Each structure stands twice: as C-alpha cells, then as structure tokens.
Amino acid sequence: MFEVAVIEDPAAAEVSLDPIRARLLAELAEPASATMLAARVGLPRQKVNYHLKALERHGLVELVEERRKGNVNERLMRATATSYVISPAALGAVQPDPARSPDQLSARWLLAVAARLVRDVGELITGAAKARRRVATFAIDGEVRFASAADRSAFAEELAGAVAALVSKYHDATAEGGREHRVVVAVHPSIRPRDGEAAAPAPPTPSGEAG
C-alpha cells in the first residue's frame, strides 16, 4: 500500500469522489470484506459489493486474500493507498496552466503552479512505481510570522534573490547527461487547522526522496 496515490484518470477520479466510495476507501486502510464493511457503514452487502467492484476496476482497491467462509468465497479487499490526490491531469483541457497569466503576486497563479506540481509529481510517482525506483525530490515546509506587510515584501524579495543566485550557480545548460529540475517556492498566509488536524510545522524542515 502506498502512503499517497495520485489519481490521473478522469473516470477513477469520478469514482473516488462518490461519498459512499470515499467512505469505503477510508475504511479499507486495513483489509476487510464486503460483509465487514456493510456492518460498518450500514449498507446491504450487495450494495457494498457493487461499490467495491467499481473501485477495484479503477485500481483504487485490491484483493488481499480470498478465503472460503461457509458456502461463499469471502474476498478481503484493501485500498491501494492510505490517501489519494486527484491530479489536475484528470481535468484534461481545463486543467490550470501557469503559462496563461504568470504573475508572482497572484494567488490564482500560485494555485496554477501548485496544480502543475501535483500533476508533474504524480506522473513521476506513477513512472517510478512501474520502474520500481524512487523519485529524486526535495521539499521544505515551514511557517514564518511577519510583523508587517513591508517585512513580508522584503522577505519575498530576498528569497527571490537567493533562489536566483542558487539557480545561476548550479544551472549548467551544456551538461552532458544532466537532467532539468523544476524549482517551486511559495509564500502564502497560513490557514488555522480545523479541529482534529495537526498544526503547521514550526521551523522549516527539509524532506524528500533520493533516487
């Protein structure tokens, strides 16, 4: 089971957004049969079976074990991932495109950049899984409290300069066998966590996968 799976197929995205099927996916973090799920969600076993088949067709759940129980074969199913993210690629021609209106100070442009990030990393994860390799990535997630809008503006300007200097230092357009990497840096107001959610991390902490 993957920690996170990216859904790129429009039909699979539609299936996953159905409230009942989304509930079943959540319940299937651990293997369960249709009979077990029916008792948990309060639905007839036949109806649960119908939804499970739809989820299985689109690769969102998988068969873990099949065993004989009385006069029937019991199939234990499990979700293929702990959580799912729907890629903008599932939207086809209407997916966000950062090239349409690049504006560093636009929240909508930031959203388009983030959408492209999900799409691209989703494709990389899918390809790496097929090749049984890891994806070389790096991420920093943190929080900073600005005393004023002027400080925020100065921070953004200094950050942009630092990133530009690093890119200039390490970018080599003529490197034979080199591979291009996309750098995304974003600053946006924090959202207070809802009840039950974890608070934002304190200092920036690097994390990623090496491959």
C-alpha positions as CSV (number, residue, x, y, z in Angstrom):
1,M,0.0,0.0,0.0
2,F,1.3,3.5,-0.9
3,E,1.2,6.3,1.5
4,V,-0.2,8.7,-1.2
5,A,-1.5,7.8,-4.7
6,V,-2.2,10.3,-7.4
7,I,-5.4,9.7,-9.5
8,E,-4.8,10.8,-13.1
9,D,-7.7,9.0,-14.8
10,P,-11.0,11.1,-15.0
11,A,-13.2,8.0,-14.5
12,A,-11.2,6.9,-11.4
13,A,-11.4,10.5,-10.1
14,E,-15.2,10.4,-10.5
15,V,-15.4,7.1,-8.7
16,S,-13.3,8.2,-5.8
17,L,-15.4,11.4,-5.3
18,D,-18.6,9.4,-4.6
19,P,-19.3,9.9,-0.9
20,I,-20.1,6.2,-0.2
21,R,-17.0,5.0,-2.1
22,A,-14.8,7.6,-0.4
23,R,-16.0,6.2,2.9
24,L,-15.2,2.7,1.8
25,L,-11.7,3.7,0.8
26,A,-11.2,5.2,4.2
27,E,-12.4,2.0,5.9
28,L,-10.1,-0.1,3.7
29,A,-6.9,1.3,5.2
30,E,-7.0,-2.2,6.7
31,P,-8.2,-5.3,4.8
32,A,-12.0,-6.0,5.1
33,S,-14.7,-8.0,3.3
34,A,-17.9,-6.7,1.9
35,T,-19.7,-8.2,4.9
36,M,-17.5,-6.5,7.3
37,L,-17.8,-3.1,5.5
38,A,-21.6,-3.5,5.3
39,A,-21.8,-3.7,9.1
40,R,-19.6,-0.6,9.5
41,V,-21.3,1.7,7.0
42,G,-24.8,0.5,7.4
43,L,-25.5,-0.7,3.9
44,P,-26.6,-4.0,2.4
45,R,-23.7,-6.3,1.5
46,Q,-24.8,-6.4,-2.2
47,K,-24.6,-2.7,-2.4
48,V,-21.2,-2.6,-0.8
49,N,-20.0,-5.3,-3.3
50,Y,-21.3,-3.1,-6.2
51,H,-19.2,-0.2,-5.0
52,L,-16.1,-2.3,-4.3
53,K,-16.2,-3.7,-7.9
54,A,-16.2,-0.1,-9.2
55,L,-13.3,0.8,-7.0
56,E,-11.4,-2.3,-8.0
57,R,-11.9,-1.7,-11.7
58,H,-10.2,1.6,-11.4
59,G,-7.3,0.4,-9.3
60,L,-8.3,2.1,-6.1
61,V,-8.7,-1.1,-4.1
62,E,-7.0,-4.5,-4.5
63,L,-7.6,-8.1,-3.5
64,V,-5.5,-9.1,-0.5
65,E,-6.9,-12.6,0.3
66,E,-9.7,-14.9,-0.8
67,R,-11.0,-17.5,1.6
68,R,-13.9,-19.9,1.9
69,K,-16.4,-19.0,4.6
70,G,-19.4,-21.3,4.7
71,N,-20.9,-21.6,1.3
72,V,-19.3,-18.5,-0.1
73,N,-15.9,-17.2,-1.1
74,E,-15.0,-14.1,1.1
75,R,-12.8,-11.6,-0.6
76,L,-10.7,-9.4,1.6
77,M,-10.0,-6.0,-0.1
78,R,-7.7,-3.2,0.8
79,A,-7.2,0.3,-0.5
80,T,-4.2,0.7,-2.8
81,A,-3.1,3.8,-0.8
82,T,-3.6,5.4,2.6
83,S,-4.7,8.7,0.9
84,Y,-5.4,9.9,-2.6
85,V,-4.8,13.2,-4.5
86,I,-6.6,13.9,-7.8
87,S,-4.2,15.2,-10.4
88,P,-5.3,18.3,-12.5
89,A,-4.5,16.0,-15.5
90,A,-7.9,14.4,-14.8
91,L,-9.5,17.7,-15.9
92,G,-8.0,17.4,-19.3
93,A,-8.1,20.6,-21.4
94,V,-9.4,22.7,-18.4
95,Q,-6.6,21.9,-16.0
96,P,-4.8,25.0,-14.7
97,D,-1.9,26.3,-16.8
98,P,0.6,28.7,-15.2
99,A,1.8,29.8,-18.6
100,R,-1.5,31.6,-19.3
101,S,-1.0,34.5,-16.9
102,P,2.3,34.4,-14.9
103,D,2.1,36.8,-12.0
104,Q,4.2,36.2,-8.9
105,L,1.8,38.2,-6.7
106,S,-1.4,36.4,-7.9
107,A,-2.9,33.8,-5.6
108,R,-4.6,32.2,-8.6
109,W,-1.3,31.9,-10.4
110,L,0.1,30.3,-7.3
111,L,-2.8,27.8,-7.4
112,A,-2.0,27.0,-11.1
113,V,1.7,26.4,-10.2
114,A,0.7,24.1,-7.3
115,A,-1.7,22.2,-9.6
116,R,1.1,21.7,-12.1
117,L,3.3,20.5,-9.2
118,V,0.7,17.9,-8.3
119,R,0.3,16.8,-11.9
120,D,4.1,16.5,-12.6
121,V,5.0,14.8,-9.3
122,G,2.0,12.4,-9.8
123,E,3.4,11.4,-13.2
124,L,6.9,10.9,-11.8
125,I,5.5,8.7,-9.0
126,T,3.5,6.6,-11.4
127,G,6.5,6.1,-13.7
128,A,8.8,5.4,-10.8
129,A,6.5,2.8,-9.3
130,K,6.4,1.0,-12.6
131,A,10.2,1.1,-12.9
132,R,10.5,0.2,-9.2
133,R,12.6,3.3,-8.5
134,R,12.3,6.3,-6.2
135,V,11.9,9.9,-7.4
136,A,14.6,12.4,-6.6
137,T,12.8,15.2,-4.8
138,F,13.3,17.7,-2.0
139,A,10.8,19.9,-0.1
140,I,10.8,22.4,2.7
141,D,7.7,23.2,4.6
142,G,7.6,25.7,7.4
143,E,6.0,28.8,8.8
144,V,7.2,32.4,9.3
145,R,5.3,35.2,11.2
146,F,5.8,38.7,9.6
147,A,5.5,41.8,11.8
148,S,4.2,43.8,8.8
149,A,3.4,43.7,5.1
150,A,6.7,45.6,4.5
151,D,8.6,42.7,6.2
152,R,6.7,40.2,4.1
153,S,7.6,42.1,0.9
154,A,11.2,42.4,1.9
155,F,11.3,38.6,2.7
156,A,9.9,37.7,-0.7
157,E,12.4,40.0,-2.5
158,E,15.3,38.5,-0.5
159,L,14.1,35.0,-1.1
160,A,13.7,35.5,-4.8
161,G,17.3,36.8,-5.0
162,A,18.7,33.9,-3.0
163,V,16.9,31.4,-5.2
164,A,18.0,33.2,-8.4
165,A,21.6,33.1,-7.1
166,L,21.5,29.4,-6.4
167,V,20.0,28.6,-9.8
168,S,22.7,30.7,-11.5
169,K,25.4,28.9,-9.5
170,Y,24.2,25.4,-10.3
171,H,22.4,25.6,-13.6
172,D,24.5,24.1,-16.5
173,A,22.7,24.2,-19.8
174,T,25.6,22.3,-21.5
175,A,26.0,19.5,-19.0
176,E,26.0,16.2,-20.9
177,G,23.7,13.7,-19.3
178,G,22.3,16.4,-17.0
179,R,18.6,16.5,-16.1
180,E,16.4,19.5,-15.6
181,H,14.6,20.0,-12.3
182,R,11.8,22.4,-11.6
183,V,12.1,24.7,-8.5
184,V,8.9,25.9,-6.9
185,V,9.0,28.3,-3.9
186,A,5.7,29.7,-2.5
187,V,4.7,32.0,0.3
188,H,1.0,32.3,1.4
189,P,-0.9,33.1,4.5
190,S,-1.3,30.1,6.8
191,I,-4.7,28.5,7.5
192,R,-5.6,27.7,11.1
193,P,-6.0,23.9,11.5
194,R,-9.5,22.6,11.9
195,D,-10.5,20.5,14.9
196,G,-8.6,17.3,14.9
197,E,-6.0,18.4,12.4
198,A,-2.3,18.9,13.2
199,A,-0.9,22.4,13.4
200,A,1.6,23.6,10.9
201,P,5.3,22.7,11.4
202,A,7.4,25.2,13.3
203,P,10.8,25.7,11.7
204,P,11.5,24.7,8.0
205,T,12.4,21.0,7.8
206,P,13.8,19.6,4.6
207,S,12.3,16.3,3.4
208,G,12.3,14.3,0.2
209,E,13.2,11.2,-1.7
210,A,16.6,10.3,-3.2
211,G,16.7,8.2,-6.2
